[in-house]
Amino acid sequence: AKLKSFAAKIIQLLKEWTETFPYDFQDEKSMKELKEIAHRITQCDEENGTVKKIISQMTQNLLMALSARSQYQEIREKFRQPVADKGTILKTKPQSTQKDILSVCCDPLILAQQLTYIELERVSNIYPEDLMQIVSHMDSLDNHKCRGDVTKTYNLEAYDNWFNCLSMLVATEICRVVKKKQRTRMVEFFIDVARECFNIGNFNSMMAII
């Protein structure tokens, strides 16, 4: 009876650990240790197999979480392109085919909503271990070296890059307009977008626009 009670506590610990910090189990050694512990726990409840089902579901959820993060990282790597290449593509495109943001979306509310969807997608992929990795280096005397560790936390890096990309998009859209009247209209449009972002509660996009 004591063994079963202890096993239940271990299962709860492993369940919360795998759900909150799945990256701790991404290497083979950690996964092997997890499987060994799981095997020993299942032996405590061989009669009804309840523990075995819970362990099996926990392992399946962990593998799905690791797979989803791996796929997300692969997708980001595919879309990552040097800034120099983007500039070359823009120059080679005929002026007539280069659309400004107003020709794509002229409603500030809709654009603010779309920016919020992107923000939520980026935020949903930031996990506690991403933050813990930064916190663990805060005690360092030279905090400027923390940036090297941030690049290991791909999801935080993606969120940081998105903020910079949005700022550059706003600046580019305003500066590429030649006529003063059109440029004023573009500035006013982005002010309206920032206001709509504020109303939604999307302060990150609002600050990027500002």
TIVEXKOL-104509 format. One line per field, with one value per residue: residue number from 0; residue in three letters; x, y, z of N, C-alpha, C, O in turn. Coordinates in pm, whole numbers, always signed. Example, Ala and Ser with C-alpha at 12.3 -4.5 7.8 and 13.67 -1.06 7.14 Angstrom:
bati = (0	1)
rovo = (ALA	SER)
n_u = (+1319	+1285)
n_v = (-569	-225)
n_w = (+780	+708)
ca_u = (+1230	+1367)
ca_v = (-450	-106)
ca_w = (+780	+714)
c_u = (+1320	+1290)
c_v = (-330	+3)
c_w = (+780	+787)
o_u = (+1424	+1341)
o_v = (-332	+114)
o_w = (+846	+804)
This chain:
bati = (0	1	2	3	4	5	6	7	8	9	10	11	12	13	14	15	16	17	18	19	20	21	22	23	24	25	26	27	28	29	30	31	32	33	34	35	36	37	38	39	40	41	42	43	44	45	46	47	48	49	50	51	52	53	54	55	56	57	58	59	60	61	62	63	64	65	66	67	68	69	70	71	72	73	74	75	76	77	78	79	80	81	82	83	84	85	86	87	88	89	90	91	92	93	94	95	96	97	98	99	100	101	102	103	104	105	106	107	108	109	110	111	112	113	114	115	116	117	118	119	120	121	122	123	124	125	126	127	128	129	130	131	132	133	134	135	136	137	138	139	140	141	142	143	144	145	146	147	148	149	150	151	152	153	154	155	156	157	158	159	160	161	162	163	164	165	166	167	168	169	170	171	172	173	174	175	176	177	178	179	180	181	182	183	184	185	186	187	188	189	190	191	192	193	194	195	196	197	198	199	200	201	202	203	204	205	206	207	208	209)
rovo = (ALA	LYS	LEU	LYS	SER	PHE	ALA	ALA	LYS	ILE	ILE	GLN	LEU	LEU	LYS	GLU	TRP	THR	GLU	THR	PHE	PRO	TYR	ASP	PHE	GLN	ASP	GLU	LYS	SER	MET	LYS	GLU	LEU	LYS	GLU	ILE	ALA	HIS	ARG	ILE	THR	GLN	CYS	ASP	GLU	GLU	ASN	GLY	THR	VAL	LYS	LYS	ILE	ILE	SER	GLN	MET	THR	GLN	ASN	LEU	LEU	MET	ALA	LEU	SER	ALA	ARG	SER	GLN	TYR	GLN	GLU	ILE	ARG	GLU	LYS	PHE	ARG	GLN	PRO	VAL	ALA	ASP	LYS	GLY	THR	ILE	LEU	LYS	THR	LYS	PRO	GLN	SER	THR	GLN	LYS	ASP	ILE	LEU	SER	VAL	CYS	CYS	ASP	PRO	LEU	ILE	LEU	ALA	GLN	GLN	LEU	THR	TYR	ILE	GLU	LEU	GLU	ARG	VAL	SER	ASN	ILE	TYR	PRO	GLU	ASP	LEU	MET	GLN	ILE	VAL	SER	HIS	MET	ASP	SER	LEU	ASP	ASN	HIS	LYS	CYS	ARG	GLY	ASP	VAL	THR	LYS	THR	TYR	ASN	LEU	GLU	ALA	TYR	ASP	ASN	TRP	PHE	ASN	CYS	LEU	SER	MET	LEU	VAL	ALA	THR	GLU	ILE	CYS	ARG	VAL	VAL	LYS	LYS	LYS	GLN	ARG	THR	ARG	MET	VAL	GLU	PHE	PHE	ILE	ASP	VAL	ALA	ARG	GLU	CYS	PHE	ASN	ILE	GLY	ASN	PHE	ASN	SER	MET	MET	ALA	ILE	ILE)
n_u = (+83	+193	+386	+236	+114	+338	+420	+211	+257	+503	+430	+263	+451	+624	+441	+370	+623	+698	+502	+540	+815	+910	+1138	+1346	+1362	+1450	+1690	+1846	+1944	+1807	+1544	+1564	+1614	+1372	+1195	+1290	+1231	+954	+892	+959	+771	+528	+531	+445	+175	+50	-184	-438	-361	-386	-192	-11	-153	-174	+96	+162	+2	+111	+375	+318	+202	+423	+603	+459	+456	+730	+773	+606	+731	+975	+900	+797	+1029	+1174	+1013	+1042	+1313	+1313	+1181	+1350	+1553	+1836	+1877	+1993	+1934	+1659	+1646	+1763	+1577	+1359	+1455	+1481	+1225	+957	+840	+565	+459	+512	+344	+193	+117	-140	-280	-308	-431	-653	-790	-750	-828	-860	-597	-468	-587	-489	-217	-224	-300	-63	+112	+3	+46	+325	+374	+248	+425	+633	+791	+815	+1084	+1228	+1229	+1346	+1604	+1716	+1689	+1857	+2105	+2124	+2264	+2518	+2812	+2873	+2629	+2576	+2656	+2455	+2302	+2401	+2307	+2038	+1992	+1983	+1739	+1504	+1237	+1197	+1378	+1257	+1029	+1143	+1267	+1040	+925	+1120	+1104	+845	+870	+1056	+906	+700	+853	+969	+743	+650	+868	+915	+721	+683	+553	+457	+195	+89	+263	+205	-54	+5	+148	-54	-228	-84	-72	-339	-359	-189	-338	-566	-446	-377	-635	-719	-542	-296	-7	+256	+281	+187	+395	+605	+523	+521)
n_v = (-122	+126	+147	+175	+420	+584	+550	+674	+942	+983	+948	+1170	+1373	+1323	+1358	+1633	+1739	+1652	+1782	+2054	+2107	+1985	+1990	+1901	+1636	+1585	+1473	+1150	+1016	+1124	+1055	+778	+729	+819	+630	+402	+455	+473	+211	+71	+177	+91	-176	-181	-181	-397	-542	-410	-236	+41	+237	+185	+269	+545	+620	+551	+732	+973	+955	+951	+1206	+1363	+1297	+1396	+1670	+1732	+1670	+1857	+2099	+2063	+2057	+2316	+2464	+2382	+2485	+2759	+2789	+2743	+2965	+3164	+3411	+3578	+3932	+4081	+3937	+3973	+4246	+4255	+4111	+4285	+4507	+4403	+4354	+4480	+4819	+4848	+4610	+4612	+4627	+4848	+4857	+4954	+4892	+4625	+4584	+4801	+4858	+4952	+4809	+4540	+4481	+4512	+4302	+4083	+4109	+4054	+3785	+3675	+3747	+3598	+3341	+3330	+3372	+3151	+2951	+2991	+2861	+2756	+2666	+2815	+3068	+3008	+2945	+3189	+3321	+3166	+3257	+3511	+3574	+3609	+3809	+3952	+4053	+4110	+3908	+3730	+3724	+3538	+3303	+3332	+3280	+3007	+2948	+2910	+2989	+3223	+3381	+3392	+3539	+3780	+3852	+3886	+4121	+4310	+4280	+4372	+4640	+4726	+4684	+4875	+5114	+5092	+5089	+5349	+5511	+5442	+5565	+5832	+6088	+6359	+6389	+6132	+5996	+6108	+6011	+5740	+5733	+5817	+5603	+5388	+5483	+5460	+5181	+5107	+5214	+5051	+4808	+4858	+4876	+4614	+4490	+4416	+4489	+4453	+4456	+4716	+4867	+4799	+4919	+5187)
n_w = (+0	+77	-116	-348	-296	-292	-556	-693	-627	-748	-1015	-1050	-1018	-1238	-1446	-1428	-1465	-1727	-1875	-1821	-1858	-2117	-2280	-2126	-2170	-2423	-2514	-2570	-2343	-2118	-2188	-2185	-1915	-1809	-1916	-1790	-1519	-1541	-1615	-1383	-1206	-1314	-1248	-989	-999	-1136	-1142	-1217	-1417	-1439	-1380	-1582	-1809	-1758	-1756	-2018	-2164	-2073	-2173	-2447	-2484	-2421	-2628	-2846	-2785	-2802	-3070	-3197	-3130	-3252	-3522	-3548	-3515	-3740	-3945	-3897	-3956	-4229	-4327	-4259	-4385	-4526	-4475	-4679	-4912	-4930	-4983	-5237	-5385	-5368	-5509	-5767	-5843	-6046	-6021	-6034	-5938	-5671	-5385	-5148	-4794	-4754	-4985	-4956	-4706	-4579	-4352	-4026	-3793	-3877	-3958	-3712	-3573	-3719	-3667	-3397	-3397	-3496	-3291	-3075	-3172	-3169	-2894	-2780	-2826	-2654	-2377	-2028	-1985	-2167	-2054	-1810	-1884	-1940	-1694	-1537	-1605	-1514	-1286	-1360	-1382	-1608	-1777	-2038	-2197	-2201	-2426	-2606	-2501	-2531	-2798	-2801	-2703	-2902	-2941	-2794	-2927	-3177	-3116	-3039	-3279	-3436	-3331	-3408	-3687	-3741	-3663	-3853	-4083	-4060	-4063	-4319	-4489	-4451	-4527	-4794	-4944	-5163	-5201	-4987	-4885	-4912	-4748	-4501	-4472	-4448	-4207	-4031	-4065	-3949	-3690	-3622	-3639	-3430	-3218	-3229	-3170	-2907	-2794	-2825	-2660	-2735	-2668	-2739	-3023	-3056	-2935	-3104	-3343	-3264)
ca_u = (+0	+286	+455	+139	+98	+461	+417	+115	+323	+607	+359	+220	+572	+667	+339	+388	+757	+696	+412	+593	+951	+935	+1272	+1439	+1364	+1472	+1804	+1821	+1977	+1695	+1428	+1591	+1594	+1228	+1135	+1331	+1151	+815	+883	+962	+646	+418	+538	+375	+30	+33	-315	-542	-300	-420	-66	+46	-227	-136	+235	+159	-55	+210	+484	+265	+188	+559	+657	+384	+503	+865	+759	+546	+833	+1076	+841	+788	+1164	+1208	+938	+1107	+1441	+1286	+1138	+1457	+1625	+1920	+1818	+2052	+1860	+1529	+1669	+1790	+1449	+1277	+1509	+1461	+1082	+909	+774	+420	+419	+539	+225	+209	+31	-278	-344	-333	-529	-670	-866	-658	-875	-829	-452	-436	-629	-395	-92	-250	-293	+80	+166	-44	+114	+463	+372	+206	+541	+733	+765	+889	+1229	+1288	+1249	+1438	+1740	+1764	+1698	+1973	+2228	+2114	+2360	+2648	+2859	+2865	+2496	+2568	+2685	+2334	+2244	+2444	+2223	+1902	+1981	+1953	+1594	+1459	+1105	+1217	+1448	+1156	+943	+1227	+1283	+912	+913	+1210	+1051	+728	+922	+1117	+798	+636	+948	+985	+619	+641	+980	+914	+625	+756	+477	+436	+56	+73	+342	+124	-164	+62	+178	-183	-281	-14	-115	-469	-333	-134	-450	-649	-368	-394	-772	-726	-453	-173	+87	+385	+271	+174	+528	+685	+480	+569)
ca_v = (+0	+240	+152	+229	+562	+649	+545	+777	+1072	+988	+968	+1310	+1452	+1303	+1417	+1779	+1768	+1634	+1881	+2190	+2116	+1871	+1996	+1827	+1496	+1576	+1388	+1007	+974	+1162	+974	+642	+730	+832	+500	+307	+487	+437	+64	+27	+218	+6	-305	-166	-187	-488	-607	-345	-167	+185	+312	+164	+356	+684	+635	+546	+860	+1075	+941	+991	+1353	+1418	+1281	+1489	+1805	+1745	+1668	+1985	+2203	+2037	+2099	+2462	+2514	+2356	+2582	+2890	+2788	+2751	+3101	+3258	+3451	+3695	+4062	+4123	+3871	+4039	+4374	+4226	+4073	+4406	+4593	+4341	+4356	+4604	+4910	+4829	+4491	+4633	+4681	+4900	+4791	+5003	+4820	+4488	+4594	+4943	+4870	+4939	+4706	+4408	+4463	+4493	+4167	+3990	+4119	+3987	+3641	+3640	+3759	+3483	+3221	+3336	+3359	+3014	+2862	+3020	+2770	+2793	+2643	+2927	+3176	+2959	+2948	+3327	+3350	+3094	+3329	+3648	+3593	+3634	+3948	+4017	+4017	+4132	+3781	+3649	+3719	+3413	+3196	+3354	+3216	+2865	+2942	+2950	+3052	+3362	+3448	+3417	+3648	+3900	+3885	+3935	+4260	+4388	+4275	+4461	+4778	+4754	+4691	+5007	+5217	+5075	+5131	+5495	+5575	+5412	+5654	+5952	+6212	+6394	+6364	+5986	+5956	+6149	+5915	+5613	+5751	+5819	+5467	+5306	+5533	+5395	+5039	+5100	+5239	+4929	+4708	+4895	+4841	+4467	+4446	+4371	+4598	+4426	+4512	+4860	+4923	+4779	+5023	+5317)
ca_w = (+0	+81	-246	-444	-262	-338	-703	-737	-613	-853	-1143	-1052	-1038	-1377	-1534	-1426	-1520	-1874	-1935	-1803	-1914	-2207	-2339	-2040	-2213	-2568	-2549	-2553	-2207	-2031	-2226	-2140	-1768	-1787	-1947	-1685	-1400	-1575	-1614	-1243	-1143	-1364	-1178	-861	-1021	-1250	-1138	-1297	-1533	-1441	-1385	-1716	-1901	-1729	-1802	-2165	-2210	-2041	-2271	-2578	-2482	-2423	-2764	-2932	-2754	-2858	-3216	-3238	-3117	-3355	-3650	-3544	-3535	-3880	-4027	-3879	-4026	-4372	-4361	-4226	-4506	-4500	-4510	-4807	-5019	-4939	-5050	-5378	-5446	-5376	-5616	-5898	-5874	-6108	-5927	-6042	-5862	-5529	-5320	-5011	-4695	-4768	-5095	-4908	-4596	-4548	-4228	-3911	-3700	-3934	-3950	-3570	-3539	-3781	-3590	-3269	-3423	-3506	-3155	-2997	-3222	-3118	-2748	-2742	-2841	-2550	-2266	-1906	-1993	-2241	-1957	-1707	-1935	-1925	-1551	-1483	-1638	-1463	-1177	-1419	-1367	-1739	-1828	-2183	-2264	-2198	-2560	-2667	-2449	-2582	-2929	-2780	-2680	-3034	-2939	-2749	-3037	-3281	-3068	-3044	-3421	-3488	-3288	-3495	-3824	-3747	-3659	-3984	-4182	-4045	-4111	-4464	-4556	-4445	-4600	-4938	-5009	-5208	-5178	-4845	-4848	-4897	-4632	-4385	-4465	-4402	-4065	-3962	-4070	-3848	-3558	-3599	-3614	-3293	-3127	-3229	-3096	-2766	-2755	-2816	-2553	-2800	-2641	-2805	-3159	-3041	-2909	-3226	-3437	-3212)
c_u = (+86	+354	+364	+118	+219	+464	+326	+177	+431	+543	+315	+337	+618	+571	+356	+521	+755	+608	+471	+729	+984	+1075	+1377	+1457	+1392	+1593	+1775	+1844	+1861	+1571	+1443	+1567	+1445	+1158	+1168	+1249	+1006	+794	+878	+831	+531	+417	+466	+224	-1	-107	-415	-489	-332	-296	-4	-21	-187	+4	+241	+108	+43	+324	+441	+253	+325	+618	+589	+431	+641	+861	+706	+649	+941	+1027	+834	+925	+1208	+1140	+1002	+1237	+1422	+1254	+1244	+1539	+1711	+1856	+1867	+1975	+1723	+1540	+1690	+1661	+1361	+1323	+1479	+1314	+1043	+831	+624	+372	+443	+420	+258	+104	-115	-353	-375	-441	-540	-748	-772	-697	-839	-679	-409	-474	-533	-261	-105	-247	-147	+145	+130	+24	+257	+467	+340	+320	+655	+696	+851	+1040	+1301	+1321	+1351	+1583	+1801	+1786	+1822	+2105	+2229	+2215	+2501	+2686	+2846	+2734	+2484	+2594	+2563	+2275	+2282	+2359	+2079	+1885	+1953	+1804	+1526	+1326	+1111	+1284	+1349	+1065	+1017	+1242	+1154	+891	+996	+1158	+932	+771	+981	+1012	+731	+725	+962	+863	+604	+746	+976	+816	+694	+683	+447	+294	+32	+148	+268	+10	-116	+92	+49	-245	-217	-45	-250	-452	-282	-245	-540	-578	-381	-531	-788	-648	-323	-67	+223	+387	+261	+312	+619	+652	+531	+718)
c_v = (+126	+259	+214	+379	+642	+658	+654	+916	+1091	+1014	+1114	+1403	+1445	+1368	+1569	+1819	+1761	+1735	+2021	+2208	+1998	+1869	+1923	+1682	+1482	+1492	+1243	+960	+1003	+1078	+830	+630	+738	+698	+395	+328	+444	+286	+11	+61	+127	-130	-301	-184	-276	-550	-542	-263	-20	+271	+303	+255	+503	+713	+639	+677	+974	+1075	+987	+1143	+1421	+1412	+1375	+1632	+1830	+1750	+1801	+2097	+2189	+2084	+2252	+2524	+2496	+2455	+2720	+2898	+2801	+2894	+3206	+3285	+3573	+3823	+4110	+4064	+3936	+4172	+4358	+4193	+4195	+4496	+4537	+4339	+4486	+4688	+4888	+4711	+4505	+4703	+4737	+4835	+4830	+4933	+4675	+4487	+4740	+4966	+4849	+4828	+4566	+4380	+4438	+4353	+4063	+3990	+4046	+3836	+3595	+3644	+3637	+3354	+3214	+3309	+3216	+2915	+2895	+2939	+2807	+2773	+2752	+3042	+3136	+2966	+3088	+3361	+3286	+3165	+3473	+3678	+3624	+3782	+4024	+3977	+4035	+4004	+3688	+3631	+3589	+3296	+3209	+3284	+3068	+2846	+2998	+3026	+3197	+3443	+3483	+3533	+3782	+3947	+3941	+4081	+4350	+4393	+4369	+4607	+4818	+4765	+4827	+5117	+5212	+5127	+5282	+5561	+5551	+5500	+5787	+6081	+6233	+6360	+6215	+5935	+5991	+6052	+5782	+5619	+5746	+5679	+5380	+5354	+5469	+5246	+5019	+5121	+5116	+4816	+4732	+4853	+4690	+4416	+4390	+4482	+4577	+4483	+4664	+4925	+4908	+4886	+5160	+5332)
c_w = (+0	-53	-353	-422	-311	-490	-759	-732	-720	-990	-1157	-1080	-1184	-1475	-1543	-1488	-1673	-1944	-1931	-1868	-2006	-2267	-2255	-2087	-2363	-2607	-2508	-2409	-2111	-2059	-2179	-1989	-1733	-1809	-1841	-1557	-1422	-1568	-1470	-1171	-1185	-1296	-1043	-876	-1141	-1254	-1233	-1415	-1544	-1457	-1524	-1820	-1883	-1781	-1954	-2224	-2188	-2142	-2409	-2589	-2489	-2563	-2862	-2912	-2814	-3010	-3268	-3233	-3224	-3492	-3659	-3572	-3680	-3974	-4019	-3956	-4177	-4416	-4329	-4352	-4475	-4550	-4647	-4924	-5039	-5012	-5198	-5451	-5467	-5491	-5754	-5939	-5943	-6007	-5921	-5957	-5712	-5464	-5183	-4921	-4710	-4881	-5058	-4800	-4553	-4419	-4109	-3814	-3750	-3925	-3805	-3524	-3595	-3708	-3456	-3285	-3429	-3369	-3070	-3040	-3171	-2967	-2706	-2752	-2746	-2425	-2146	-1916	-2072	-2146	-1851	-1752	-1923	-1778	-1491	-1509	-1585	-1352	-1229	-1405	-1498	-1805	-1979	-2260	-2266	-2338	-2632	-2624	-2500	-2716	-2918	-2755	-2805	-3033	-2891	-2859	-3148	-3243	-3074	-3189	-3481	-3452	-3381	-3639	-3840	-3746	-3794	-4094	-4180	-4101	-4264	-4538	-4556	-4534	-4751	-5015	-5040	-5171	-5030	-4799	-4825	-4773	-4502	-4362	-4407	-4251	-3983	-3956	-3962	-3706	-3522	-3569	-3471	-3190	-3116	-3155	-2946	-2714	-2739	-2696	-2606	-2786	-2710	-2947	-3155	-3024	-3031	-3330	-3394	-3235)
o_u = (+55	+377	+409	+105	+205	+506	+358	+153	+448	+596	+329	+325	+647	+613	+356	+530	+805	+634	+455	+756	+1074	+1127	+1484	+1552	+1361	+1600	+1691	+1771	+1822	+1502	+1345	+1508	+1398	+1072	+1085	+1205	+942	+690	+802	+785	+446	+311	+431	+153	-69	-147	-472	-565	-307	-293	+48	+46	-167	+29	+315	+164	+57	+366	+517	+290	+340	+676	+654	+445	+666	+936	+753	+653	+991	+1103	+862	+936	+1273	+1201	+1016	+1269	+1504	+1292	+1231	+1587	+1665	+1790	+1792	+1953	+1677	+1453	+1641	+1637	+1297	+1240	+1454	+1282	+1090	+765	+562	+258	+399	+397	+341	+14	-205	-474	-460	-531	-445	-769	-720	-610	-792	-639	-323	-401	-499	-199	-10	-197	-112	+223	+215	+56	+306	+552	+396	+314	+763	+584	+949	+1117	+1419	+1427	+1432	+1674	+1920	+1887	+1887	+2206	+2323	+2247	+2590	+2600	+2814	+2728	+2391	+2558	+2568	+2206	+2203	+2341	+2008	+1776	+1903	+1749	+1494	+1306	+1039	+1251	+1358	+1030	+959	+1232	+1158	+844	+947	+1167	+920	+716	+958	+1026	+709	+679	+967	+875	+552	+716	+1029	+825	+757	+744	+415	+274	-36	+102	+268	-21	-185	+66	+43	-306	-286	-43	-272	-523	-326	-246	-585	-642	-395	-542	-861	-681	-247	-41	+295	+482	+317	+342	+702	+741	+578	+776)
o_v = (+223	+371	+293	+455	+753	+759	+718	+999	+1199	+1092	+1173	+1499	+1547	+1425	+1626	+1922	+1851	+1772	+2099	+2313	+1920	+1763	+1889	+1615	+1378	+1442	+1217	+875	+917	+1035	+767	+533	+672	+658	+312	+232	+387	+239	-81	-15	+90	-193	-405	-201	-234	-605	-609	-225	+40	+365	+402	+311	+576	+817	+719	+728	+1062	+1180	+1054	+1202	+1524	+1510	+1429	+1708	+1936	+1825	+1852	+2181	+2287	+2143	+2310	+2624	+2585	+2504	+2789	+3002	+2863	+2938	+3323	+3193	+3663	+3824	+4173	+4131	+3953	+4207	+4438	+4240	+4209	+4556	+4613	+4324	+4593	+4634	+4905	+4711	+4420	+4822	+4681	+4766	+4750	+4916	+4611	+4403	+4795	+5081	+4739	+4761	+4483	+4270	+4354	+4291	+3966	+3886	+3985	+3766	+3489	+3556	+3580	+3268	+3107	+3234	+3165	+2807	+2836	+2947	+2881	+2853	+2778	+3105	+3217	+2990	+3103	+3420	+3345	+3136	+3548	+3794	+3659	+3870	+4143	+3879	+3981	+3993	+3580	+3532	+3536	+3201	+3110	+3233	+3007	+2739	+3117	+3117	+3283	+3560	+3591	+3616	+3884	+4066	+4030	+4159	+4454	+4497	+4438	+4689	+4929	+4845	+4888	+5203	+5316	+5198	+5339	+5654	+5632	+5510	+5847	+6173	+6139	+6309	+6176	+5845	+5914	+6015	+5719	+5524	+5681	+5641	+5306	+5274	+5430	+5192	+4928	+5054	+5082	+4737	+4638	+4799	+4644	+4313	+4325	+4557	+4674	+4549	+4733	+5026	+4996	+4938	+5239	+5434)
o_w = (-70	-98	-436	-518	-365	-547	-860	-820	-775	-1070	-1264	-1156	-1246	-1576	-1652	-1556	-1741	-2059	-2026	-1927	-1977	-2302	-2305	-2049	-2422	-2719	-2422	-2359	-2032	-1967	-2137	-1942	-1640	-1730	-1806	-1495	-1333	-1521	-1439	-1085	-1104	-1286	-988	-776	-1235	-1357	-1320	-1504	-1649	-1536	-1576	-1907	-1981	-1842	-2012	-2321	-2273	-2191	-2479	-2690	-2555	-2611	-2952	-3008	-2871	-3073	-3369	-3323	-3278	-3569	-3764	-3644	-3737	-4069	-4120	-4015	-4245	-4524	-4367	-4417	-4406	-4654	-4722	-5025	-5152	-5093	-5278	-5562	-5571	-5561	-5848	-6057	-5903	-5919	-5816	-5909	-5634	-5484	-5110	-4969	-4682	-4875	-5121	-4801	-4496	-4379	-4091	-3758	-3672	-3889	-3779	-3446	-3527	-3690	-3407	-3197	-3376	-3334	-3001	-2958	-3135	-2919	-2609	-2694	-2755	-2375	-2160	-1862	-2049	-2157	-1807	-1672	-1900	-1741	-1403	-1444	-1610	-1326	-1152	-1415	-1500	-1879	-2040	-2377	-2324	-2364	-2711	-2699	-2512	-2745	-3013	-2782	-2813	-3113	-2942	-2880	-3206	-3327	-3111	-3218	-3566	-3536	-3427	-3705	-3942	-3819	-3843	-4187	-4285	-4176	-4329	-4638	-4652	-4609	-4828	-5138	-4952	-5117	-4958	-4688	-4730	-4703	-4406	-4249	-4328	-4178	-3879	-3856	-3892	-3612	-3408	-3484	-3400	-3086	-3007	-3085	-2868	-2604	-2651	-2638	-2534	-2880	-2736	-2987	-3240	-3088	-3057	-3396	-3476	-3198)
